[in-house]
Amino acid sequence: MLRKMRTAAMMVALAGATVPAFLPVDAQAQNYPTISQIRVDGNNRIETGTVDAYLKVRAGDAYDPQKINDSLKALFATDLFADVSISYNDGTMVVKVVENPIINRIAFEGNNHLKDDALTTEVQLKPRVVYTRTKVQADVQRILDLYRRSGRFAATVNPKVIQRDQNRVDLVFEIKEGEATGVRRINFVGNSAFDDSELSGVIRTTESAWWKILTSDDNYDPDRVTFDRELLRRFYLAAGYADFQVLSSVAELTPDRSDFFITYTVNEGERYKFGDIKINSEIDKLDVNELTPLIKVDKGDWYNSEVVDDMIKSLTDYVGDRGYAFVDIKPEIKRDRETNTINVTFNITKGPKVYVERIDIVGNVRTLDKVVRREFRFVEGDAFSTSKLNRSRQRIENLNFFKTVDIKTLPGSEPDKSVVEVDVDEKSTGEFSIGAGYGTDQGPFGQAGIRERNLLGRGQDLRLGFTVGGSSRQIDLSFTEPYFLDRDVSAGFDVFRREDDNQDESSYDEEQTGFGLRAGYNFTEHLSQQARYGFELDKYSNVDSDASRLLREEDPDFSESTIGQTLTYDQRDSSVSPKDGYFAQVSNDLAGFGGSERYLKSRVSAGYYFPLDRQKEWVVSTKGSSGYIFGIGEDTRISQRFLLGGSSLRGFAAGGVGPRDKATGDAVGGKFYYSGTVQLDFPLGLPSEFALKGRVFSDFGSSSGVDGDNPGEIYDLGSLRGSVGIGVGWESPFGPIGVDLSQAVLKEDYDKEEVFRLNFGTRF
């Protein structure tokens, strides 16, 4: 029996394999041969000492099959070897290895949709790294996943190995990208409150169509489908369906593997209304009655989760502005399924005291740290505030220096400290533009300009522009420092030369040469003021012999030296394309600090924007403005008074409304004007990719008042004018295009009307 066990042990040792599981326990306790020396064969690149380090036995140890097995596992786990075997002969243990090759070069073939840089970043294998089949297969899967995320599920990847000398290989990934896998149809099952077209407008994924060449939303992306489930949930919660669920989202590949059918199965549940709405506060000195006006809904209104979130934000801001930096406001939601109501209680408690330990800015290569840091509404050491953090993000995005702005809050060195990390992705801020366009007021025009919005990474704005058109020629240079002397004050200057053709309106041309200085600052987040000084030399030319007597009697050469200010309160959601909120503005300019002219000109304007739907596609806007000018010890000039019409009062030509010379028909401008607009912007029912919006509007206004002795020479009734119209706006790839058709309905016989207005401009 003993002889048989020794024979079995020797066979295992000679084979260099793992310990057989069937050896009896008493056999493992026997004495094994002693290893007198260890020899490593087959290694060229790997040092012998490296191999020895992974062995579980040394010279002088017994040749224990279990330790030999562990040694084999350790060597294979290094990924340095394609094959390893261990044998024993007459006291010598021989470790024979076959080294894995080293990658010399990695290449990609057949990839057009995804560039080499994107694929190189994705794969884990790199040149001068040990080649293993396991790692190659893992990289193949990573490449396939990358293509699937870009909507190409038909992509295939075939790794090819090319042998080189010195045990090196070139690794080539042969890629067949295939066509983008589109979305042939999107179905919804279980919906009754909203039809399929409404829900299709909620989600990001869209059905494939030939015109969707500028978007990838019509390609199937499983991550986007997951996001769509969340969008559906938010949509239904905002509509009052608090029990809503997306039961499933199934994507089925068509038989030809070119498209997907996506089906969302939903359970809408019942629709709820607001029940009792209360506010509880654990802060002693905080009067709950002060917070009641912030509740913007009444009992019986349809429940809306977005309204609840807005009220939390309003309460947080209000409480924070009164010195309570560390508050935690949580809504307590209680459903009453019998009455289909939801009772909401806002519990205000003392939150944990958290301070801003550090603000880290990463990703900015060119832009200086301080340009980003000064947009924050708090500094290091201040109390952390979510509302201030969100406002800071908005201000950084408004700089328009970055493609993306990602702000994260990370744990600080202590539990009551937080680190704010800002990760930005810079974009080009330099512009060289050549433009062409057409405007109803000025006819065809051309533009050229050079601009740097982030000069030397300091956030400064420098621009030089030229405009040449049928009725206007201009050259101007401007510079703006947004934080003058590192203070929250913007400062800048403008130098300009303008030539305007006013023959159609008032039978003269005007030349203006001058400069301006300006400074602006914020009183609060929404209240700002700009102060300015300007000086210009003006000259009338080409005055027709039959022009208005008032114009011919004016001195054609004059100068203006003015100081002015503009006070603005702005609560709009966007200053470029507002859809919600309001603004008010007061402007004054006083001439007489040098120059030949003396007058005071004032303007007041305001606007209100109200969305009619949750997506803010239907928007009602009302805007109005008024102005008055009077001379100080002298009469005002035609060029200083107000001309109404054109873009300021559609349905009438530029300068078509207001005082007019009876003999010549020239507009002579009014000392006083007012105008207003009521407009509804709405979608045209076309896919969002077309970027077309319709509008209906009504404009109204008037202008009156003329200086000088002009008995019976001037039409100046000051009566109300009004117009109605429709229009279409298109944010085209070539620039904004607007078309308006309007009809004057309240007018005077001497007014000049205009039915059609077209504005088209582009930069390339």
C-alpha positions in Angstrom: 0.0 0.0 0.0 2.8 2.4 0.9 4.6 1.6 -2.4 1.4 2.6 -4.3 1.1 5.9 -2.5 4.7 6.8 -3.2 4.3 5.9 -6.9 1.2 8.2 -7.1 3.1 11.1 -5.5 6.0 10.8 -7.9 3.7 10.7 -10.9 2.2 14.0 -9.8 5.6 15.6 -9.3 6.9 14.4 -12.7 3.8 15.7 -14.5 4.1 19.2 -12.9 0.3 19.4 -12.5 -2.0 20.2 -9.7 -2.6 18.0 -6.7 -5.2 15.4 -7.5 -8.2 15.6 -5.3 -8.4 11.9 -4.7 -5.2 11.6 -2.7 -6.0 10.3 0.8 -5.1 12.4 3.8 -2.5 10.1 5.1 -0.6 10.2 1.8 -0.2 14.0 2.1 1.5 13.6 5.4 4.3 11.6 3.9 7.8 12.9 3.3 8.3 14.3 -0.2 11.6 14.6 -2.1 13.8 17.6 -1.3 14.4 20.3 -3.9 18.1 20.8 -4.2 17.9 23.5 -6.9 15.4 25.4 -9.0 15.9 26.2 -12.6 13.8 28.5 -14.7 13.7 27.9 -18.5 12.1 29.9 -21.3 12.2 33.4 -19.8 13.8 36.1 -22.0 12.2 39.3 -20.9 11.2 38.3 -17.3 14.0 38.1 -14.8 14.6 34.7 -13.1 14.2 36.5 -9.7 10.8 37.6 -10.7 9.7 34.0 -11.4 11.3 32.8 -8.1 9.4 35.5 -6.2 6.0 33.9 -7.1 7.0 30.4 -6.2 5.8 29.0 -2.9 8.8 26.7 -2.5 12.5 27.3 -2.2 15.7 25.2 -2.6 15.9 22.9 0.4 12.1 22.7 0.7 10.2 19.5 0.2 8.5 19.0 -3.2 5.0 19.4 -1.8 2.4 19.0 -4.6 0.0 21.4 -2.9 2.6 24.2 -2.9 3.5 23.3 -6.5 -0.1 23.8 -7.4 -0.2 27.2 -5.6 3.0 28.2 -7.4 1.4 27.5 -10.8 -1.7 29.6 -9.9 0.5 32.5 -8.7 2.5 32.5 -12.0 -0.6 32.3 -14.2 -2.2 35.2 -12.2 0.6 37.6 -13.2 -0.6 37.6 -16.8 3.0 37.5 -17.7 3.0 34.0 -19.2 1.0 32.2 -21.8 2.0 28.8 -20.4 3.7 27.5 -17.3 4.7 24.0 -16.3 6.7 22.6 -13.3 8.6 19.3 -13.3 11.0 17.5 -10.9 14.0 15.3 -11.8 16.7 14.1 -9.5 16.5 17.0 -7.0 16.1 19.7 -9.6 12.7 21.5 -10.0 12.4 22.9 -13.5 10.0 25.8 -14.1 9.3 26.2 -17.8 7.5 29.3 -18.9 6.3 30.7 -22.2 6.1 34.5 -21.9 3.1 36.6 -23.1 4.2 39.0 -25.9 4.4 42.8 -25.4 2.1 45.0 -27.4 4.1 47.0 -29.9 1.3 49.1 -31.4 -2.6 49.3 -31.2 -4.5 50.3 -34.4 -8.1 50.6 -35.4 -9.4 49.9 -38.9 -12.8 50.5 -40.4 -13.9 53.1 -37.8 -15.4 56.3 -39.3 -18.2 57.2 -36.9 -15.9 57.0 -33.9 -12.5 58.4 -34.1 -9.3 56.8 -33.0 -9.0 59.1 -30.0 -12.3 58.0 -28.6 -11.5 54.3 -29.0 -8.0 54.7 -27.6 -9.5 56.3 -24.5 -12.0 53.4 -24.1 -9.6 50.4 -24.4 -7.5 49.3 -21.4 -4.6 47.8 -23.4 -1.8 50.2 -24.3 1.6 49.9 -26.1 4.3 48.3 -24.0 1.7 46.4 -22.0 1.6 42.6 -21.8 -0.8 41.0 -24.2 -3.4 38.6 -22.9 -6.4 37.2 -24.6 -8.6 38.0 -21.6 -7.7 41.7 -21.8 -8.3 41.7 -25.6 -11.8 40.3 -25.2 -12.6 42.8 -22.5 -11.5 45.6 -24.8 -13.6 44.2 -27.7 -16.6 44.3 -25.4 -15.8 47.9 -24.4 -15.7 49.0 -28.0 -19.0 47.3 -28.8 -20.6 49.0 -25.8 -19.3 52.3 -27.0 -20.8 51.8 -30.4 -24.1 50.7 -28.9 -24.2 53.8 -26.8 -23.9 55.8 -30.1 -26.8 53.8 -31.6 -24.9 51.2 -33.7 -26.0 47.8 -32.5 -24.9 46.1 -35.7 -21.2 46.9 -35.1 -18.7 44.0 -35.0 -15.1 44.0 -33.7 -12.5 41.4 -34.7 -9.1 41.6 -33.0 -6.1 40.6 -35.2 -2.6 39.9 -33.8 0.4 40.5 -36.0 3.6 38.9 -34.8 6.8 40.9 -34.6 10.3 40.1 -33.6 11.5 40.0 -30.0 8.2 38.5 -28.8 6.2 41.7 -29.7 2.8 41.9 -31.4 0.8 44.6 -33.2 -2.9 44.5 -32.1 -5.4 45.6 -34.7 -9.1 45.9 -34.0 -10.9 45.4 -37.3 -14.3 47.2 -37.0 -17.4 47.0 -39.1 -19.5 49.8 -37.8 -22.7 49.1 -39.6 -25.6 51.5 -39.9 -26.9 53.5 -37.0 -29.7 51.6 -35.3 -32.7 53.8 -35.4 -36.1 53.9 -33.7 -38.8 52.8 -36.2 -41.7 53.3 -33.8 -42.4 54.2 -30.2 -45.6 52.8 -28.6 -47.3 53.5 -25.3 -49.5 51.0 -23.6 -51.8 51.8 -20.7 -52.1 55.5 -21.2 -55.5 57.2 -21.3 -55.0 60.7 -19.8 -52.5 61.6 -22.5 -52.3 60.3 -26.0 -49.2 58.9 -27.7 -48.2 62.1 -29.4 -48.2 64.0 -26.1 -46.0 61.4 -24.4 -43.7 61.3 -27.4 -43.0 65.0 -26.8 -42.0 64.3 -23.2 -39.3 61.7 -23.8 -35.9 62.4 -25.4 -36.0 59.4 -27.8 -37.7 60.2 -31.1 -38.7 58.1 -34.1 -36.2 58.1 -37.0 -36.9 60.5 -39.9 -34.8 61.8 -42.8 -34.7 65.4 -41.5 -33.2 64.5 -38.1 -29.6 64.8 -39.4 -28.5 67.2 -36.6 -29.5 65.0 -33.7 -28.8 61.5 -32.5 -32.0 61.2 -30.4 -33.6 59.0 -33.1 -30.8 56.3 -32.5 -31.6 53.6 -30.0 -29.7 54.2 -26.7 -30.6 52.0 -23.7 -29.3 54.7 -21.3 -31.6 57.3 -23.0 -34.5 54.9 -22.7 -33.8 54.7 -18.9 -33.8 58.5 -18.8 -37.1 58.5 -20.7 -38.7 56.5 -17.9 -37.7 59.2 -15.5 -39.0 61.9 -17.8 -42.4 60.1 -18.0 -42.5 59.8 -14.2 -41.8 63.5 -13.7 -44.4 64.5 -16.3 -47.2 62.5 -14.7 -46.3 63.6 -11.2 -46.5 67.2 -12.4 -49.9 66.5 -13.8 -51.2 65.1 -10.5 -50.8 61.3 -11.1 -48.9 60.5 -7.9 -49.3 56.7 -8.3 -47.9 56.6 -11.8 -45.5 53.8 -12.7 -43.6 52.7 -15.8 -44.2 49.0 -15.7 -41.7 48.2 -18.5 -39.8 49.6 -21.4 -39.1 47.0 -24.0 -36.9 47.4 -27.1 -37.3 44.9 -29.8 -34.8 44.7 -32.7 -36.4 44.4 -36.1 -35.6 41.3 -38.2 -33.2 43.2 -40.4 -31.4 44.5 -37.3 -31.7 48.1 -38.6 -34.2 49.6 -36.2 -35.9 49.1 -32.8 -39.5 49.1 -31.7 -39.8 50.6 -28.2 -42.8 50.0 -26.1 -43.4 51.8 -22.8 -46.1 50.1 -20.6 -47.5 52.5 -18.0 -49.9 52.5 -15.2 -51.3 56.0 -14.8 -53.3 55.5 -11.6 -55.7 58.1 -10.2 -55.3 61.9 -10.5 -54.9 63.8 -7.2 -55.7 67.3 -6.0 -54.0 69.3 -3.3 -55.6 68.8 0.1 -54.5 70.7 3.2 -51.2 72.6 2.8 -49.4 73.5 6.1 -46.0 74.8 7.3 -44.4 73.6 10.5 -41.3 75.2 11.9 -39.0 74.0 14.6 -37.1 77.3 14.5 -38.3 79.4 17.4 -38.1 82.9 16.0 -39.4 82.0 12.6 -43.0 83.2 12.2 -44.8 80.7 10.0 -47.4 83.4 9.1 -44.7 85.2 7.2 -44.2 82.1 5.0 -47.9 81.6 4.1 -47.8 84.0 1.1 -45.1 81.7 -0.5 -47.7 78.9 -0.9 -48.8 79.5 -4.5 -51.5 76.9 -4.7 -54.9 76.4 -3.1 -56.7 73.4 -1.7 -58.5 71.7 -4.6 -55.9 72.6 -7.3 -54.5 69.7 -9.2 -51.5 68.2 -7.5 -48.2 69.2 -9.2 -44.8 67.9 -7.9 -43.0 70.7 -9.7 -45.0 73.3 -7.8 -44.0 71.5 -4.5 -40.3 71.7 -5.5 -40.7 75.4 -6.4 -42.3 76.1 -3.0 -39.4 74.3 -1.2 -37.0 76.5 -3.1 -39.0 79.7 -2.3 -39.2 78.7 1.3 -35.5 77.9 1.5 -34.5 81.2 -0.2 -36.8 83.2 2.1 -35.6 81.6 5.3 -32.0 81.8 4.2 -32.3 85.5 3.4 -33.3 86.1 7.0 -30.2 84.7 8.4 -31.1 81.0 8.9 -28.4 79.5 6.9 -28.8 75.9 8.1 -32.3 74.8 7.5 -33.7 71.6 6.1 -37.2 71.8 4.5 -38.8 68.4 3.8 -42.3 68.0 2.4 -44.5 65.4 4.2 -46.7 63.9 1.6 -49.9 62.0 2.7 -52.2 60.5 0.1 -55.9 60.1 0.7 -57.0 57.6 -1.8 -60.6 57.8 -0.9 -60.9 61.5 -1.8 -58.0 61.5 -4.2 -56.2 64.3 -2.4 -52.7 64.8 -1.2 -52.0 66.7 2.0 -48.6 68.5 2.1 -46.9 69.7 5.2 -43.6 71.5 4.8 -41.5 70.7 7.9 -38.7 73.3 8.5 -36.0 72.0 10.8 -32.5 73.0 11.8 -30.3 71.3 9.3 -26.7 70.2 9.9 -24.2 73.1 10.0 -22.1 72.7 6.9 -19.5 75.3 5.7 -17.6 75.6 2.5 -14.1 74.4 3.1 -12.7 74.8 -0.4 -13.7 75.6 -3.9 -11.8 73.5 -6.5 -11.9 74.4 -10.2 -10.7 71.8 -12.7 -10.8 71.5 -16.5 -9.9 75.1 -17.2 -6.8 75.3 -19.3 -7.0 78.8 -20.6 -9.5 80.5 -18.3 -8.1 81.8 -15.1 -9.4 80.4 -11.8 -10.6 83.8 -10.6 -12.9 84.2 -13.6 -14.9 81.2 -12.5 -14.4 81.8 -8.7 -15.9 85.3 -8.8 -19.2 84.0 -10.1 -19.8 82.1 -6.9 -22.4 83.6 -4.6 -20.4 82.3 -1.6 -16.7 82.1 -0.7 -14.7 79.6 1.3 -15.7 79.7 4.9 -19.3 80.7 4.2 -22.3 78.6 5.1 -23.1 76.1 2.4 -26.4 77.0 0.5 -28.0 74.9 -2.2 -29.9 77.9 -3.6 -26.6 79.9 -3.9 -24.9 76.9 -5.4 -27.5 76.7 -8.1 -27.4 80.4 -8.8 -23.6 80.2 -9.0 -23.9 77.4 -11.6 -26.3 79.6 -13.6 -23.9 82.5 -13.5 -20.9 80.4 -14.7 -23.0 79.0 -17.5 -24.0 82.5 -18.5 -20.4 83.4 -19.1 -20.7 81.2 -22.3 -17.0 80.2 -22.0 -17.7 76.5 -21.3 -19.4 73.7 -23.1 -20.4 72.0 -19.8 -20.3 73.1 -16.2 -20.5 70.3 -13.6 -20.5 71.2 -9.9 -20.2 68.5 -7.3 -20.2 68.7 -3.5 -17.6 66.4 -1.8 -16.9 65.6 1.8 -14.5 67.9 3.5 -11.8 67.2 6.0 -14.4 67.3 8.8 -18.1 66.3 9.0 -19.2 70.0 9.0 -17.2 71.0 6.0 -17.8 70.5 2.3 -15.6 70.8 -0.8 -17.2 72.3 -3.9 -15.6 71.0 -7.1 -16.3 72.8 -10.4 -15.5 70.7 -13.5 -15.6 72.8 -16.7 -15.0 72.0 -20.4 -13.8 75.0 -22.2 -14.9 76.0 -25.7 -13.6 78.4 -28.2 -14.4 82.0 -27.4 -12.6 83.7 -30.3 -14.8 84.6 -33.3 -14.0 85.8 -36.8 -17.3 86.4 -38.5 -18.5 87.4 -41.9 -22.2 88.1 -42.1 -24.8 88.8 -44.7 -28.5 89.5 -44.3 -31.6 91.4 -45.1 -33.7 93.7 -43.0 -36.9 95.5 -44.0 -35.5 98.7 -42.4 -32.0 98.7 -43.9 -32.3 96.3 -46.9 -29.4 94.0 -47.7 -26.3 94.3 -45.5 -22.9 92.8 -44.9 -21.0 92.4 -41.7 -17.5 91.5 -40.7 -16.0 91.4 -37.3 -13.4 89.9 -35.0 -14.1 89.3 -31.3 -12.6 87.6 -28.3 -15.0 87.1 -25.4 -12.4 85.7 -23.0 -9.3 87.8 -23.7 -6.2 86.2 -22.3 -8.4 84.0 -20.2 -9.4 87.0 -18.0 -13.1 87.1 -19.1 -12.6 90.4 -20.9 -14.5 91.1 -24.1 -12.8 92.8 -27.1 -14.7 93.4 -30.4 -14.0 95.2 -33.7 -16.9 95.2 -36.2 -17.9 96.5 -39.6 -21.3 96.9 -41.1 -22.1 97.9 -44.7 -25.7 98.0 -45.8 -28.1 99.8 -48.0 -29.0 102.4 -45.4 -26.3 102.1 -42.8 -22.5 101.9 -42.6 -20.7 101.5 -39.3 -17.3 100.7 -37.7 -17.0 100.2 -34.0 -14.5 99.1 -31.4 -15.6 98.0 -27.9 -13.9 96.6 -24.8 -15.5 95.4 -21.6 -13.8 94.4 -18.3 -16.5 92.5 -16.3 -14.7 92.9 -12.9 -12.9 96.3 -13.0 -10.1 96.5 -10.4 -11.3 93.0 -9.2 -14.5 94.5 -8.0 -18.1 93.5 -8.9 -18.2 96.4 -11.4 -18.1 96.1 -15.2 -16.4 98.8 -17.1 -15.8 99.4 -20.8 -15.5 101.8 -23.7 -16.8 102.1 -27.2 -15.5 104.0 -30.2 -17.7 104.3 -33.3 -18.3 105.9 -36.7 -21.8 105.6 -38.2 -23.4 106.8 -41.4 -27.2 106.4 -41.7 -29.4 106.9 -44.7 -32.7 108.5 -43.4 -33.9 109.7 -46.8 -37.0 107.5 -46.8 -38.1 108.6 -43.3 -36.9 112.3 -43.1 -35.0 113.2 -46.3 -31.5 113.5 -44.9 -28.3 111.5 -44.1 -26.5 111.6 -40.8 -22.9 111.0 -39.8 -21.9 110.3 -36.2 -18.4 109.9 -34.8 -17.8 109.4 -31.1 -16.9 107.4 -28.1 -18.5 106.2 -24.9 -17.5 105.1 -21.4 -19.6 102.8 -19.3 -19.7 101.0 -15.9 -22.3 98.6 -14.5 -22.8 97.0 -11.1 -25.4 94.9 -9.3 -27.3 96.0 -6.2 -28.8 92.5 -5.9 -29.0 89.3 -8.0 -31.8 90.8 -10.1 -31.3 94.6 -9.7 -28.5 96.3 -11.7 -27.5 99.7 -12.9 -25.3 101.0 -15.7 -23.8 104.5 -15.8 -22.4 105.9 -19.0 -20.8 108.9 -20.6 -20.8 109.6 -24.3 -19.5 112.2 -26.7 -20.2 112.4 -30.4 -19.9 114.8 -33.4 -22.9 114.8 -35.7 -23.5 116.1 -39.1 -26.5 116.3 -41.4 -25.8 115.8 -45.1 -27.7 115.4 -48.4 -30.6 117.4 -47.1 -33.2 117.6 -49.8 -34.2 121.0 -50.9 -37.8 120.1 -50.4 -37.2 118.6 -47.0 -39.2 119.7 -44.0 -38.6 123.3 -43.0 -37.9 122.2 -39.4 -35.0 120.1 -40.7 -33.6 122.8 -43.0 -33.6 125.3 -40.2 -31.5 123.1 -37.9 -27.7 123.6 -37.7 -26.3 120.6 -39.7 -23.2 120.4 -37.5 -23.5 119.8 -33.8 -22.1 117.8 -30.9 -23.5 115.9 -27.9 -21.9 115.3 -24.5 -24.2 113.1 -22.4 -24.2 111.3 -19.1 -26.8 108.6 -18.5 -27.9 105.6 -16.5 -30.1 102.5 -16.9 -31.6 100.8 -13.9 -32.9 97.2 -14.6 -34.8 94.7 -12.5 -34.8 91.4 -14.3 -36.6 88.2 -13.1 -36.8 86.5 -16.5 -35.6 82.9 -16.9 -33.4 84.0 -19.8 -32.3 87.3 -21.2 -31.9 85.9 -24.7 -35.1 83.8 -25.2 -37.3 84.5 -22.2 -40.3 82.2 -21.5 -41.2 83.1 -17.9 -40.7 86.0 -15.6 -40.7 89.8 -15.9 -38.4 92.8 -16.2 -38.6 96.6 -15.7 -36.1 99.2 -16.9 -35.7 103.0 -16.4 -33.2 104.9 -18.6 -32.1 108.6 -18.5 -29.7 110.6 -20.6 -28.8 114.2 -19.9 -26.9 116.3 -22.5 -25.2 119.5 -21.7 -21.8 118.7 -20.1 -20.0 120.2 -23.0 -21.2 120.0 -26.6 -23.8 122.1 -28.3 -26.9 120.3 -27.2 -29.0 120.5 -24.0 -31.8 118.0 -23.3 -33.0 115.3 -21.0 -34.3 112.1 -22.5 -36.0 109.4 -20.4 -37.4 106.0 -21.1 -39.4 103.4 -19.2 -40.0 99.8 -20.3 -41.3 96.6 -18.9 -42.3 93.1 -19.9 -44.0 90.0 -18.6 -43.7 86.4 -19.9 -46.2 83.8 -18.9 -46.0 80.1 -20.1 -49.3 78.4 -20.7 -48.0 74.8 -20.5 -45.4 72.9 -18.5 -43.0 72.6 -21.5 -43.1 76.4 -22.0 -43.9 76.1 -25.6 -47.0 78.3 -25.5 -45.9 81.6 -24.1 -47.9 84.9 -23.7 -45.8 88.0 -23.5 -46.7 91.6 -22.9 -44.2 94.4 -23.3 -44.5 98.1 -23.1 -42.3 101.2 -23.2 -42.6 104.9 -23.1 -40.3 107.9 -23.4 -40.1 111.6 -23.2 -37.5 114.2 -24.2 -37.4 117.9 -23.6 -34.8 120.6 -24.4 -33.1 122.6 -21.7 -33.3 126.2 -22.9 -33.5 125.2 -26.5 -35.6 123.1 -28.9 -34.9 119.4 -29.5 -33.7 118.1 -32.9 -35.4 115.6 -35.2 -32.5 113.1 -34.7 -33.0 113.3 -30.9 -36.7 112.7 -30.9 -38.5 109.4 -31.0 -39.4 107.7 -34.3 -42.1 104.9 -34.0 -42.8 102.1 -36.4 -41.0 99.2 -38.0 -39.9 96.7 -35.3 -41.2 98.9 -32.5 -44.8 99.0 -34.0 -45.4 96.4 -36.6 -47.9 97.2 -39.3 -46.3 100.6 -39.8 -43.0 101.5 -41.6 -40.0 102.7 -39.7 -40.8 106.2 -38.6 -44.3 105.7 -40.0 -46.1 106.9 -36.8 -45.9 110.3 -35.2 -45.6 113.9 -36.1 -45.2 114.4 -39.9 -44.6 117.4 -42.2 -47.8 118.0 -44.1 -46.0 119.4 -47.2 -43.1 116.9 -47.6 -44.4 113.8 -45.7 -41.2 113.7 -43.7 -41.2 112.2 -40.2 -40.0 114.8 -37.8 -40.1 112.7 -34.6 -42.1 113.1 -31.4 -41.0 114.3 -28.0 -43.2 111.7 -26.4 -44.1 108.1 -27.3 -45.6 105.0 -25.9 -45.9 101.5 -27.4 -46.9 98.0 -26.3 -47.2 94.5 -27.6 -49.3 91.4 -26.6 -48.0 88.3 -28.3 -48.5 84.6 -28.2 -45.7 82.3 -29.2 -46.7 78.7 -30.0 -45.4 75.5 -31.6 -46.5 74.8 -35.2 -46.9 71.1 -34.6 -43.8 70.3 -36.5 -40.9 68.2 -35.2 -38.7 70.1 -32.7 -35.8 69.6 -35.1 -37.2 72.2 -37.4 -37.0 74.9 -34.7 -40.0 76.7 -36.1 -42.3 78.8 -33.9 -45.5 80.6 -34.8 -46.8 83.8 -33.2 -49.8 86.0 -33.2 -49.6 89.6 -31.9 -51.1 92.9 -31.5 -49.0 96.1 -31.3 -50.2 99.5 -30.3 -48.7 102.9 -29.6 -48.4 106.6 -30.5 -46.0 109.5 -30.7 -46.5 113.2 -30.5 -45.1 116.6 -29.6 -42.8 118.8 -31.7 -40.7 121.8 -30.7 -40.5 125.0 -32.7 -43.0 127.4 -34.3 -44.9 125.3 -36.8 -48.5 126.5 -37.1 -50.5 124.2 -39.3 -47.3 122.6 -40.8 -47.3 119.4 -38.9 -49.7 116.4 -38.5 -49.6 115.8 -34.8 -52.7 114.2 -33.5 -51.2 111.8 -30.9 -54.0 109.3 -31.5 -53.8 105.6 -30.6 -52.5 103.4 -33.4 -52.8 99.6 -33.4 -52.1 96.6 -35.6 -52.6 92.8 -35.5 -50.5 90.2 -37.2 -49.1 86.7 -37.5 -45.5 85.6 -37.8 -43.1 82.7 -38.0 -39.6 82.5 -36.4 -37.0 80.0 -37.5 -33.7 79.3 -35.6 -32.1 78.0 -38.8 -28.6 76.7 -39.2 -27.9 79.9 -41.2 -29.0 82.2 -38.5 -32.4 83.6 -37.2 -35.1 84.2 -39.7 -38.3 86.1 -38.9 -41.3 86.8 -41.1 -44.2 88.9 -39.9 -47.5 89.8 -41.7 -49.4 92.6 -40.0 -52.3 94.9 -40.7 -52.8 98.4 -39.2 -56.3 98.6 -37.7 -56.1 101.9 -35.9 -54.3 104.5 -38.0 -54.3 108.0 -39.4 -54.4 108.9 -43.1 -50.9 110.3 -43.1 -49.2 107.3 -41.5 -47.0 105.0 -43.5 -48.0 101.4 -43.3 -46.0 98.2 -43.8 -47.6 94.7 -44.2 -44.6 92.5 -44.7 -41.4 92.4 -42.6 -38.5 90.0 -43.1 -35.3 89.8 -41.1 -32.6 87.4 -42.1 -29.0 87.2 -40.9 -26.2 84.8 -40.8 -22.6 84.4 -39.9 -20.2 82.0 -41.6 
